[in-house]
Amino acid sequence: MENKSIYDEIFDKPCSVCGKFIKKDIYDQGNCPYCKWKNNFLTDENPNNVVYPNLISLNKAKQLYIKGKPFEPNLDEFIDALFFYSETQFVYNGTRFEVELVGKSEIDNNIKLYNSKTGEISIFKTKDDFKNNAKVEGRPLKDIWEETTGRYWLQ
């Protein structure tokens, strides 16, 4: 006889965004096949914050779902995700750009922008420095953000 624990159980529970019943584990983790939200208890407990594994907040996801729009982060949310997880990425014109927190401590973190095609590295001291001064192919990232794709955690 197989010993199963509550941690192995899967439950039918509503998706936190669309409300349709999906399979979730005891931690309320479960990917919604309907709206594509990655459910988990951390996003439920912090509905206004960007929390892994999603790049936008739960409350923004609900608004986008109602409007029929994809769950895409703006630049501020992307930066919030970076500071939650410390590694993110995006693609521009077919080139992957990696964004990482680097430094000796949480207080001493810098933001590194790495161009996977050229190997070029740029370092920024603060969130605002990155947001206002990061350039991709000579253009300010904040001006071309809507043209980027592949926004995700570093793979």
DSSP file (Angstrom, degrees, kcal/mol; ACC not computed):
  #  RESIDUE AA STRUCTURE BP1 BP2  ACC     N-H-->O    O-->H-N    N-H-->O    O-->H-N    TCO  KAPPA ALPHA  PHI   PSI    X-CA   Y-CA   Z-CA
    1    1 A M              0   0    0      0, 0.0     2,-0.3     0, 0.0     0, 0.0   0.000 360.0 360.0 360.0 133.9    0.0    0.0    0.0
    2    2 A E        -     0   0    0      1,-0.0     2,-0.7     0, 0.0     0, 0.0  -0.600 360.0-136.4 -83.1 133.1    1.3    3.4   -1.0
    3    3 A N        -     0   0    0     -2,-0.3     2,-0.4     2,-0.0    -1,-0.0  -0.807  27.2-178.0 -89.5 116.7    1.8    6.1    1.7
    4    4 A K        -     0   0    0     -2,-0.7     2,-0.2     3,-0.0     0, 0.0  -0.898   8.5-157.2-113.3 144.7    0.5    9.4    0.4
    5    5 A S    >   -     0   0    0     -2,-0.4     3,-1.6     1,-0.1     4,-0.5  -0.686  36.4-101.5-112.3 171.3    0.6   12.6    2.3
    6    6 A I  G >  S+     0   0    0      1,-0.3     3,-0.8    -2,-0.2    20,-0.2   0.769 119.5  66.5 -60.9 -26.0   -1.4   15.8    2.0
    7    7 A Y  G 3  S+     0   0    0      1,-0.2    -1,-0.3    18,-0.1    19,-0.2   0.708  98.6  51.5 -71.2 -19.6    1.6   17.3    0.2
    8    8 A D  G <  S+     0   0    0     -3,-1.6    -1,-0.2    17,-0.1    -2,-0.2   0.563  89.7 105.6 -89.5 -11.0    1.0   14.9   -2.7
    9    9 A E    <   -     0   0    0     -3,-0.8    17,-0.5    -4,-0.5     2,-0.4  -0.396  55.9-154.4 -74.8 146.1   -2.7   15.7   -3.0
   10   10 A I        -     0   0    0     15,-0.1     2,-0.3    -2,-0.1    15,-0.2  -0.977  14.3-162.4-119.3 135.6   -4.0   17.9   -5.9
   11   11 A F  E     -A   24   0A   0     13,-3.6    13,-2.8    -2,-0.4     2,-0.8  -0.843  24.5-118.2-119.9 151.8   -7.2   19.8   -5.4
   12   12 A D  E     +A   23   0A   0     -2,-0.3    11,-0.2    11,-0.2     9,-0.1  -0.828  52.1 155.2 -85.8 112.9   -9.8   21.5   -7.6
   13   13 A K  E     -A   22   0A   0      9,-2.6     9,-3.2    -2,-0.8     2,-0.2  -0.941  45.7 -92.8-137.5 157.3   -9.6   25.2   -6.7
   14   14 A P  E     -A   21   0A   0      0, 0.0     7,-0.2     0, 0.0     2,-0.2  -0.461  40.5-110.7 -73.8 143.4  -10.4   28.4   -8.5
   15   15 A C     >  -     0   0    0      5,-2.4     4,-1.1    -2,-0.2    16,-0.1  -0.481  23.6-129.1 -64.8 139.8   -7.7   30.3  -10.3
   16   16 A S  T  4 S+     0   0    0     -2,-0.2    -1,-0.1     2,-0.1    46,-0.1   0.690 102.4  35.1 -67.7 -18.6   -6.8   33.5   -8.5
   17   17 A V  T  4 S+     0   0    0      3,-0.1    -1,-0.1    20,-0.1    -2,-0.0   0.882 131.6  19.5 -99.6 -59.5   -7.2   35.5  -11.8
   18   18 A C  T  4 S-     0   0    0      2,-0.1    -2,-0.1    19,-0.0     3,-0.1   0.659  88.9-132.5 -93.6 -15.9  -10.0   34.0  -13.9
   19   19 A G     <  +     0   0    0     -4,-1.1     2,-0.1     1,-0.3    -3,-0.1   0.392  57.3 138.1  82.8  -4.5  -11.8   32.0  -11.2
   20   20 A K        -     0   0    0     -6,-0.2    -5,-2.4     1,-0.1    -1,-0.3  -0.484  63.3-101.0 -74.3 146.9  -12.1   28.8  -13.3
   21   21 A F  E     +A   14   0A   0     -7,-0.2     2,-0.3    -2,-0.1    -1,-0.1  -0.508  52.9 163.3 -74.1 131.3  -11.4   25.6  -11.3
   22   22 A I  E     -A   13   0A   0     -9,-3.2    -9,-2.6    -2,-0.3     2,-0.5  -0.807  44.5 -83.8-135.5 174.3   -8.0   24.2  -11.9
   23   23 A K  E     +A   12   0A   0      8,-0.3     2,-0.3    -2,-0.3   -11,-0.2  -0.762  51.5 170.0 -86.4 123.9   -5.7   21.7  -10.2
   24   24 A K  E     -A   11   0A   0    -13,-2.8   -13,-3.6    -2,-0.5     6,-0.2  -0.954  25.5-131.3-131.5 152.2   -3.7   23.2   -7.4
   25   25 A D    >   -     0   0    0      4,-2.1     3,-2.1    -2,-0.3   -15,-0.1  -0.232  47.2 -80.0 -89.4-172.8   -1.5   21.6   -4.7
   26   26 A I  T 3  S+     0   0    0    -17,-0.5   -19,-0.1     1,-0.3   -16,-0.1   0.746 132.1  54.7 -61.7 -23.7   -1.6   22.3   -1.0
   27   27 A Y  T 3  S-     0   0    0    -20,-0.1    14,-1.4     2,-0.1    -1,-0.3   0.249 119.1-110.2 -93.0  12.4    0.4   25.5   -1.5
   28   28 A D    <   +     0   0    0     -3,-2.1     2,-0.4     1,-0.3    -2,-0.1   0.729  69.6 149.1  63.3  24.3   -2.2   26.8   -4.0
   29   29 A Q        +     0   0    0     11,-0.1    -4,-2.1    12,-0.0    -1,-0.3  -0.741  10.4 125.3 -87.9 134.2    0.4   26.3   -6.8
   30   30 A G  E     -B   39   0B   0      9,-1.4     9,-1.9    -2,-0.4     2,-0.4  -0.686  54.5-119.2 174.9 132.0   -1.0   25.4  -10.2
   31   31 A N  E     -B   38   0B   0      7,-0.2    -8,-0.3    -2,-0.2     7,-0.2  -0.662  30.2-129.8 -81.9 131.6   -0.8   26.8  -13.7
   32   32 A C     >  -     0   0    0      5,-2.8     4,-1.4    -2,-0.4   -10,-0.1  -0.706  12.6-162.3 -83.3 119.7   -4.1   27.9  -15.1
   33   33 A P  T  4 S+     0   0    0      0, 0.0    -1,-0.2     0, 0.0   -11,-0.0   0.659  87.8  52.5 -73.4 -13.5   -4.7   26.4  -18.6
   34   34 A Y  T  4 S+     0   0    0      3,-0.1    -2,-0.0   -14,-0.1    -3,-0.0   0.936 128.5  10.1 -88.1 -54.4   -7.4   29.0  -19.3
   35   35 A C  T  4 S-     0   0    0      2,-0.1    -1,-0.1   -15,-0.1    -4,-0.0   0.559  94.4-124.6-105.6  -9.8   -5.8   32.4  -18.5
   36   36 A K     <  +     0   0    0     -4,-1.4     2,-0.2     1,-0.3    -5,-0.0   0.580  55.3 151.5  77.7  12.7   -2.1   31.2  -18.2
   37   37 A W        -     0   0    0      1,-0.1    -5,-2.8    -6,-0.1     2,-1.0  -0.525  46.3-133.3 -73.0 141.5   -1.6   32.6  -14.7
   38   38 A K  E     -B   31   0B   0     -7,-0.2    -7,-0.2    -2,-0.2    16,-0.1  -0.827  29.2-151.2 -96.6  97.8    0.9   30.8  -12.4
   39   39 A N  E     +B   30   0B   0     -9,-1.9    -9,-1.4    -2,-1.0     2,-0.3  -0.389  29.1 147.1 -72.6 143.3   -1.0   30.5   -9.2
   40   40 A N     >  -     0   0    0    -11,-0.2     4,-1.5    -2,-0.1     3,-0.4  -0.939  55.5-109.1-167.2 160.6    0.7   30.4   -5.8
   41   41 A F  H  > S+     0   0    0    -14,-1.4     4,-2.3    -2,-0.3     5,-0.2   0.795 111.3  63.0 -67.0 -28.4    0.0   31.5   -2.2
   42   42 A L  H  > S+     0   0    0      1,-0.2     4,-1.2     2,-0.2    -1,-0.2   0.904 105.4  45.0 -64.9 -40.2    2.7   34.2   -2.3
   43   43 A T  H  4 S+     0   0    0     -3,-0.4    15,-0.3     2,-0.2    -1,-0.2   0.873 112.6  52.3 -70.0 -34.7    0.9   36.1   -5.1
   44   44 A D  H  < S+     0   0    0     -4,-1.5    -2,-0.2     1,-0.2    -1,-0.2   0.885 113.0  44.3 -65.5 -37.2   -2.4   35.6   -3.3
   45   45 A E  H  < S+     0   0    0     -4,-2.3    -1,-0.2     1,-0.2    -2,-0.2   0.679 123.4  36.7 -80.1 -17.8   -0.9   37.1    0.0
   46   46 A N    ><  +     0   0    0     -4,-1.2     3,-1.8    -5,-0.2    12,-0.4  -0.528  69.1 163.8-131.4  64.9    0.8   39.9   -1.9
   47   47 A P  T 3  S+     0   0    0      0, 0.0    12,-2.8     0, 0.0    13,-0.4   0.640  75.6  48.0 -66.2 -15.3   -1.7   40.9   -4.6
   48   48 A N  T 3  S+     0   0    0     10,-0.2     2,-0.3     9,-0.1     9,-0.2   0.408 101.4  79.4-102.4   1.8   -0.1   44.3   -5.4
   49   49 A N  S <  S-     0   0    0     -3,-1.8     2,-0.6    -6,-0.2     9,-0.5  -0.788  82.6-113.8-112.7 152.8    3.5   43.0   -5.6
   50   50 A V        +     0   0    0     -2,-0.3     2,-0.4     7,-0.2     7,-0.2  -0.753  45.7 174.0 -80.2 121.1    5.4   41.3   -8.3
   51   51 A V    >   -     0   0    0     -2,-0.6     3,-2.1     5,-0.5     5,-0.2  -0.997  32.0 -70.3-135.9 133.2    6.2   37.8   -6.9
   52   52 A Y  T 3  S+     0   0    0     -2,-0.4    -9,-0.1     1,-0.3   -10,-0.1  -0.314 112.9  32.7 -53.4 136.9    7.9   34.9   -8.6
   53   53 A P  T 3  S+     0   0    0      0, 0.0    -1,-0.3     0, 0.0     2,-0.3  -0.928 116.1  59.2 -99.5  13.9    6.8   33.1  -10.8
   54   54 A N    <   -     0   0    0     -3,-2.1    -3,-0.1   -16,-0.1     4,-0.1  -0.736  63.1-148.2-103.9 152.8    4.8   35.9  -12.4
   55   55 A L  S    S+     0   0    0     -2,-0.3     2,-0.3    16,-0.2    26,-0.2   0.375  83.2  48.1 -98.6   2.6    6.3   39.2  -13.7
   56   56 A I  S    S-     0   0    0     -5,-0.2    -5,-0.5    17,-0.1    -7,-0.1  -0.905  93.3 -94.1-133.8 165.0    3.2   41.3  -12.8
   57   57 A S     >  -     0   0    0     -2,-0.3     4,-2.3    -9,-0.2    -7,-0.2  -0.364  32.0-115.8 -76.2 159.1    1.1   41.6   -9.7
   58   58 A L  H  > S+     0   0    0     -9,-0.5     4,-2.3   -12,-0.4     5,-0.2   0.911 115.8  52.5 -59.3 -44.5   -2.1   39.5   -9.2
   59   59 A N  H  > S+     0   0    0    -12,-2.8     4,-1.7     1,-0.2    -1,-0.2   0.880 110.0  47.6 -64.7 -36.7   -4.3   42.6   -9.2
   60   60 A K  H  > S+     0   0    0    -13,-0.4     4,-2.8     2,-0.2     5,-0.2   0.905 109.3  54.7 -67.8 -39.6   -2.8   43.8  -12.5
   61   61 A A  H  X S+     0   0    0     -4,-2.3     4,-2.7     1,-0.2    -2,-0.2   0.904 106.3  51.4 -59.7 -41.3   -3.3   40.3  -13.9
   62   62 A K  H  X S+     0   0    0     -4,-2.3     4,-2.1     2,-0.2    -1,-0.2   0.914 111.2  47.7 -61.7 -42.5   -7.0   40.5  -13.0
   63   63 A Q  H  X S+     0   0    0     -4,-1.7     4,-1.6     1,-0.2    -2,-0.2   0.923 113.5  46.9 -64.4 -44.4   -7.4   43.8  -14.7
   64   64 A L  H  X>S+     0   0    0     -4,-2.8     5,-2.8     1,-0.2     4,-0.6   0.890 110.0  53.8 -65.2 -38.8   -5.6   42.6  -17.9
   65   65 A Y  H ><5S+     0   0    0     -4,-2.7     3,-1.1     1,-0.2    -1,-0.2   0.921 106.7  51.3 -61.6 -44.5   -7.6   39.4  -17.9
   66   66 A I  H 3<5S+     0   0    0     -4,-2.1    -1,-0.2     1,-0.3    -2,-0.2   0.868 113.0  46.2 -60.1 -36.8  -10.9   41.4  -17.8
   67   67 A K  H 3<5S-     0   0    0     -4,-1.6    -1,-0.3    -5,-0.1    -2,-0.2   0.501 114.1-118.8 -84.5  -4.6   -9.6   43.5  -20.8
   68   68 A G  T <<5 +     0   0    0     -3,-1.1    -3,-0.2    -4,-0.6    -2,-0.1   0.772  66.9 139.8  73.4  25.8   -8.5   40.3  -22.7
   69   69 A K      < -     0   0    0     -5,-2.8    -1,-0.2    -6,-0.1    -2,-0.1  -0.705  55.7-100.9-103.9 154.8   -4.8   41.5  -22.7
   70   70 A P        -     0   0    0      0, 0.0     2,-1.8     0, 0.0    -1,-0.1  -0.284  36.1-105.2 -70.8 158.7   -1.7   39.4  -22.1
   71   71 A F        +     0   0    0    -15,-0.0   -16,-0.2    -7,-0.0   -10,-0.1  -0.562  62.2 153.4 -84.2  74.8    0.1   39.3  -18.8
   72   72 A E        -     0   0    0     -2,-1.8     2,-0.2   -17,-0.0    -8,-0.0  -0.891  38.4-129.2-109.9 135.1    3.1   41.5  -19.9
   73   73 A P        -     0   0    0      0, 0.0     2,-0.1     0, 0.0   -17,-0.1  -0.519  12.2-134.9 -81.0 146.0    5.1   43.6  -17.4
   74   74 A N     >  -     0   0    0     -2,-0.2     4,-2.3     1,-0.1     5,-0.2  -0.376  42.0 -91.6 -81.5 177.9    5.9   47.2  -17.9
   75   75 A L  H  > S+     0   0    0      1,-0.2     4,-2.3     2,-0.2     5,-0.2   0.885 126.7  52.9 -63.3 -39.2    9.5   48.3  -17.3
   76   76 A D  H  > S+     0   0    0      1,-0.2     4,-2.4     2,-0.2    -1,-0.2   0.913 111.0  46.7 -62.7 -41.9    8.8   49.2  -13.6
   77   77 A E  H  > S+     0   0    0      2,-0.2     4,-2.5     1,-0.2    -1,-0.2   0.880 109.8  54.2 -67.3 -37.5    7.3   45.7  -13.0
   78   78 A F  H  X S+     0   0    0     -4,-2.3     4,-2.1     2,-0.2    -2,-0.2   0.916 110.1  47.0 -60.6 -43.1   10.2   44.1  -14.8
   79   79 A I  H  X S+     0   0    0     -4,-2.3     4,-2.1     2,-0.2    -2,-0.2   0.896 110.0  52.9 -66.6 -40.1   12.6   45.9  -12.4
   80   80 A D  H  X S+     0   0    0     -4,-2.4     4,-1.1     1,-0.2    -2,-0.2   0.910 108.6  50.7 -59.6 -41.5   10.5   44.9   -9.4
   81   81 A A  H  X S+     0   0    0     -4,-2.5     4,-2.5   -26,-0.2     5,-0.5   0.904 107.1  54.5 -62.3 -41.3   10.8   41.3  -10.6
   82   82 A L  H  X S+     0   0    0     -4,-2.1     4,-3.1     1,-0.2    -1,-0.2   0.922 109.0  47.3 -57.1 -45.4   14.5   41.7  -10.9
   83   83 A F  H  < S+     0   0    0     -4,-2.1    -1,-0.2     1,-0.2    -2,-0.2   0.665 113.0  50.2 -75.2 -15.1   14.7   42.9   -7.2
   84   84 A F  H  < S+     0   0    0     -4,-1.1    -2,-0.2    -3,-0.5    -1,-0.2   0.883 131.5  13.5 -81.7 -42.9   12.5   40.0   -6.1
   85   85 A Y  H  < S-     0   0    0     -4,-2.5    -2,-0.2    -5,-0.1    -3,-0.2   0.653  90.6-132.6-112.3 -21.9   14.5   37.2   -7.9
   86   86 A S  S  < S+     0   0    0     -4,-3.1    15,-2.2    -5,-0.5     2,-0.3   0.305  80.3  69.0  82.7  -2.6   17.8   38.9   -8.9
   87   87 A E  E     +C  100   0C   0     -6,-0.3    67,-0.9    13,-0.2     2,-0.3  -0.958  52.0 151.4-146.8 127.3   17.8   37.6  -12.5
   88   88 A T  E     -CD  99 153C   0     11,-2.8    11,-2.9    -2,-0.3     2,-0.3  -0.885  18.0-159.9-141.1 174.0   15.6   38.5  -15.4
   89   89 A Q  E     -CD  98 152C   0     63,-2.6    63,-2.2    -2,-0.3     2,-0.3  -0.981   7.4-177.8-151.9 161.7   15.9   38.6  -19.2
   90   90 A F  E     -C   97   0C   0      7,-2.0     7,-3.4    -2,-0.3     2,-0.4  -0.961  21.0-128.1-153.2 166.2   14.3   40.1  -22.3
   91   91 A V  E     -CD  96 149C   0     58,-3.2    58,-2.5    -2,-0.3     2,-0.4  -0.956  19.8-179.8-121.1 137.9   14.8   39.9  -26.1
   92   92 A Y  E >  S-C   95   0C   0      3,-2.5     3,-2.1    -2,-0.4    56,-0.1  -0.981  74.3 -14.6-138.0 126.1   15.1   42.8  -28.5
   93   93 A N  T 3  S-     0   0    0     -2,-0.4     3,-0.1    54,-0.4    -1,-0.1   0.855 129.7 -52.2  50.4  40.3   15.6   42.4  -32.2
   94   94 A G  T 3  S+     0   0    0      1,-0.2     2,-0.5     0, 0.0    -1,-0.3   0.434 114.7 114.7  82.3  -1.2   16.4   38.7  -31.7
   95   95 A T  E <   -C   92   0C   0     -3,-2.1    -3,-2.5    21,-0.0     2,-0.4  -0.882  61.0-134.4-106.8 133.0   19.1   39.3  -29.1
   96   96 A R  E     -C   91   0C   0     -2,-0.5    20,-2.4    -5,-0.2     2,-0.5  -0.689  16.7-162.2 -85.7 135.3   18.7   38.1  -25.5
   97   97 A F  E     -CE  90 115C   0     -7,-3.4    -7,-2.0    -2,-0.4     2,-0.4  -0.976   5.0-152.7-117.2 127.9   19.6   40.6  -22.8
   98   98 A E  E     -CE  89 114C   0     16,-2.3    16,-2.9    -2,-0.5     2,-0.5  -0.829   5.9-164.3-101.7 138.7   20.3   39.3  -19.3
   99   99 A V  E     +CE  88 113C   0    -11,-2.9   -11,-2.8    -2,-0.4     2,-0.3  -0.988  17.2 168.9-125.5 123.8   19.7   41.6  -16.3
  100  100 A E  E     -CE  87 112C   0     12,-2.3    12,-3.3    -2,-0.5     2,-0.5  -0.959  36.8-122.7-136.2 150.4   21.2   40.6  -12.9
  101  101 A L  E     + E   0 111C   0    -15,-2.2     2,-0.4    -2,-0.3    10,-0.2  -0.824  38.5 178.9 -86.1 128.0   21.7   42.1   -9.5
  102  102 A V  E     + E   0 110C   0      8,-2.9     8,-3.9    -2,-0.5     2,-0.3  -0.986  21.6  92.4-132.3 142.9   25.4   41.9   -8.7
  103  103 A G  S    S-     0   0    0     -2,-0.4     6,-0.2     6,-0.3     3,-0.1  -0.910  75.7 -82.8 157.6 177.8   27.3   43.1   -5.6
  104  104 A K  S    S+     0   0    0      4,-0.4     2,-0.3    -2,-0.3     5,-0.1   0.729 102.1   1.6 -83.4 -23.8   28.6   42.1   -2.3
  105  105 A S  S    S-     0   0    0     -3,-0.1    -1,-0.1     1,-0.1    -3,-0.0  -0.932  80.8 -91.0-154.3 173.6   25.4   42.5   -0.3
  106  106 A E  S >  S+     0   0    0     -2,-0.3     3,-0.7     1,-0.2    -1,-0.1   0.853 127.3  46.1 -60.1 -34.6   21.8   43.5   -0.6
  107  107 A I  T 3  S+     0   0    0      1,-0.2    -1,-0.2    -3,-0.0     0, 0.0   0.817 112.7  49.9 -76.5 -31.9   22.7   47.1    0.1
  108  108 A D  T 3  S+     0   0    0      2,-0.0    -4,-0.4     0, 0.0    -1,-0.2   0.063  80.1 138.8 -98.8  23.6   25.6   47.1   -2.4
  109  109 A N    <   -     0   0    0     -3,-0.7     2,-0.3    -6,-0.2    -6,-0.3  -0.480  30.0-170.3 -73.7 137.5   23.8   45.6   -5.4
  110  110 A N  E     -E  102   0C   0     -8,-3.9    -8,-2.9    -2,-0.2     2,-0.6  -0.804  24.5-117.5-113.5 163.3   24.3   47.0   -8.8
  111  111 A I  E     -EF 101 124C   0     13,-3.1    13,-2.6    -2,-0.3     2,-0.5  -0.914  25.3-159.4-106.2 125.0   22.3   46.1  -11.9
  112  112 A K  E     -EF 100 123C   0    -12,-3.3   -12,-2.3    -2,-0.6     2,-0.5  -0.900   3.5-163.6-105.9 128.9   24.2   44.4  -14.7
  113  113 A L  E     -EF  99 122C   0      9,-2.9     9,-2.3    -2,-0.5     2,-0.5  -0.963  11.9-168.6-110.5 121.0   22.8   44.4  -18.3
  114  114 A Y  E     -EF  98 121C   0    -16,-2.9   -16,-2.3    -2,-0.5     2,-0.7  -0.948  16.1-149.2-118.7 126.4   24.5   41.8  -20.5
  115  115 A N  E  >  -E   97   0C   0      5,-2.6     4,-2.6    -2,-0.5     5,-0.2  -0.841   7.8-159.7 -91.7 112.2   24.1   41.7  -24.3
  116  116 A S  T  4 S+     0   0    0    -20,-2.4    -1,-0.1    -2,-0.7   -19,-0.1   0.693  87.7  50.9 -69.3 -17.9   24.3   37.9  -25.2
  117  117 A K  T  4 S+     0   0    0    -21,-0.3    -1,-0.2     1,-0.1   -20,-0.1   0.909 125.3  20.8 -84.3 -46.2   25.2   38.8  -28.8
  118  118 A T  T  4 S-     0   0    0      2,-0.1    -2,-0.2     0, 0.0     3,-0.1   0.645  94.1-127.5 -98.8 -17.4   28.1   41.2  -28.3
  119  119 A G     <  +     0   0    0     -4,-2.6    -3,-0.1     1,-0.3     2,-0.1   0.502  54.2 155.5  79.6   3.7   29.1   40.3  -24.8
  120  120 A E        -     0   0    0     -5,-0.2    -5,-2.6    -6,-0.1     2,-0.4  -0.408  25.9-160.8 -67.1 137.9   28.8   44.0  -23.8
  121  121 A I  E     -F  114   0C   0     -7,-0.2     2,-0.4    -2,-0.1    -7,-0.2  -0.977   8.6-172.6-122.8 133.5   28.1   44.6  -20.1
  122  122 A S  E     -F  113   0C   0     -9,-2.3    -9,-2.9    -2,-0.4     2,-0.4  -0.973  10.2-152.4-122.4 142.2   26.7   47.8  -18.6
  123  123 A I  E     -F  112   0C   0     -2,-0.4     2,-0.4   -11,-0.2   -11,-0.2  -0.938   8.2-169.3-118.2 136.6   26.5   48.4  -14.8
  124  124 A F  E     -F  111   0C   0    -13,-2.6   -13,-3.1    -2,-0.4     6,-0.1  -0.968  16.5-148.5-126.2 141.3   23.9   50.7  -13.1
  125  125 A K  S    S+     0   0    0     -2,-0.4     2,-0.3   -15,-0.2    -1,-0.1   0.790  75.2  11.7 -81.4 -29.8   24.0   51.8   -9.5
  126  126 A T  S  > S-     0   0    0      1,-0.1     4,-2.4   -15,-0.1     5,-0.2  -0.869  78.4-100.1-142.1 170.9   20.3   52.0   -8.8
  127  127 A K  H  > S+     0   0    0     -2,-0.3     4,-3.1     2,-0.2     5,-0.2   0.934 124.2  48.1 -57.5 -47.0   16.9   51.2  -10.1
  128  128 A D  H  > S+     0   0    0      1,-0.2     4,-2.7     2,-0.2     5,-0.3   0.889 108.9  53.1 -64.5 -39.1   16.5   54.8  -11.3
  129  129 A D  H  > S+     0   0    0      2,-0.2     4,-2.0     1,-0.2     5,-0.3   0.932 113.6  43.8 -60.0 -45.5   19.9   54.7  -13.0
  130  130 A F  H  X S+     0   0    0     -4,-2.4     4,-2.2     2,-0.2    -2,-0.2   0.953 115.3  47.6 -63.6 -50.2   19.0   51.5  -14.8
  131  131 A K  H  < S+     0   0    0     -4,-3.1    11,-0.4     1,-0.2    -2,-0.2   0.893 121.6  35.1 -60.1 -41.1   15.5   52.8  -15.8
  132  132 A N  H  < S+     0   0    0     -4,-2.7    -1,-0.2    -5,-0.2    -2,-0.2   0.713 129.4  28.6 -88.4 -21.3   16.7   56.1  -17.0
  133  133 A N  H  < S+     0   0    0     -4,-2.0    -3,-0.2    -5,-0.3    -2,-0.2   0.555  79.9 116.2-122.4  -9.7   20.1   55.2  -18.5
  134  134 A A     <  -     0   0    0     -4,-2.2     7,-3.0    -5,-0.3     8,-0.4  -0.434  45.5-165.4 -65.5 133.0   20.1   51.6  -19.8
  135  135 A K  E     -G  140   0D   0      5,-0.3     2,-0.5    -2,-0.1    -2,-0.0  -0.953  14.0-165.0-124.1 143.4   20.5   51.5  -23.6
  136  136 A V  E >  S-G  139   0D   0      3,-3.2     3,-2.0    -2,-0.4   -39,-0.0  -0.992  82.6 -13.3-126.4 121.6   19.9   48.7  -26.0
  137  137 A E  T 3  S-     0   0    0     -2,-0.5    -1,-0.1     1,-0.3     0, 0.0   0.875 131.2 -54.4  51.8  39.4   21.4   49.0  -29.5
  138  138 A G  T 3  S+     0   0    0      1,-0.2    -1,-0.3    -3,-0.0    -3,-0.0   0.442 118.7 107.9  79.9  -0.1   22.0   52.6  -28.7
  139  139 A R  E <  S-G  136   0D   0     -3,-2.0    -3,-3.2     5,-0.0    -1,-0.2  -0.874  80.0-100.7-111.8 143.5   18.4   53.3  -27.8
  140  140 A P  E >>  -G  135   0D   0      0, 0.0     3,-1.2     0, 0.0     4,-1.1  -0.402  26.0-137.7 -60.5 129.8   17.1   54.0  -24.3
  141  141 A L  H >> S+     0   0    0     -7,-3.0     4,-1.1     1,-0.3     3,-0.6   0.873 103.1  59.7 -57.0 -38.6   15.5   50.8  -22.9
  142  142 A K  H 34 S+     0   0    0    -11,-0.4    -1,-0.3    -8,-0.4     4,-0.2   0.794 105.5  49.7 -62.8 -25.9   12.6   52.8  -21.5
  143  143 A D  H <4 S+     0   0    0     -3,-1.2    -1,-0.2     1,-0.2    -2,-0.2   0.725 119.7  34.5 -83.6 -22.7   11.8   54.1  -25.0
  144  144 A I  H XX S+     0   0    0     -4,-1.1     3,-2.3    -3,-0.6     4,-0.5   0.337  81.2 111.5-112.5   5.9   11.8   50.6  -26.7
  145  145 A W  G >< S+     0   0    0     -4,-1.1     3,-1.8     1,-0.3    -1,-0.1   0.861  75.4  56.6 -51.7 -42.2   10.4   48.5  -23.8
  146  146 A E  G 34 S+     0   0    0      1,-0.3    -1,-0.3    -4,-0.2    -2,-0.1   0.703 103.1  56.8 -64.6 -18.2    7.1   47.8  -25.7
  147  147 A E  G <4 S+     0   0    0     -3,-2.3   -54,-0.4     2,-0.0    -1,-0.3   0.520  89.1  97.1 -89.2  -7.1    9.2   46.4  -28.6
  148  148 A T    <<  -     0   0    0     -3,-1.8     2,-0.2    -4,-0.5   -56,-0.2  -0.447  50.5-178.4 -81.3 158.1   10.9   43.8  -26.3
  149  149 A T  E     +D   91   0C   0    -58,-2.5   -58,-3.2    -2,-0.1     3,-0.2  -0.721  54.2  54.8-135.8-174.4    9.7   40.2  -26.0
  150  150 A G  E     +     0   0C   0    -60,-0.2     2,-0.6    -2,-0.2    -1,-0.1   0.774  63.5 173.8  55.9  29.6   10.7   37.2  -24.1
  151  151 A R  E     +     0   0C   0    -61,-0.1     2,-0.3    -3,-0.1   -61,-0.2  -0.580  26.0 115.9 -72.4 117.2   10.5   39.0  -20.8
  152  152 A Y  E     -D   89   0C   0    -63,-2.2   -63,-2.6    -2,-0.6     2,-0.1  -0.952  69.8 -60.1-164.3 178.9   11.0   36.4  -18.1
  153  153 A W  E    S-D   88   0C   0     -2,-0.3   -65,-0.3   -65,-0.2     2,-0.1  -0.467  75.9 -81.1 -69.3 150.0   13.2   35.1  -15.3
  154  154 A L              0   0    0    -67,-0.9    -1,-0.1   -55,-0.2   -65,-0.1  -0.333 360.0 360.0 -59.5 128.0   16.7   34.3  -16.5
  155  155 A Q              0   0    0     -3,-0.1    -1,-0.2    -2,-0.1    -2,-0.0   0.377 360.0 360.0-105.5 360.0   16.7   30.9  -18.1
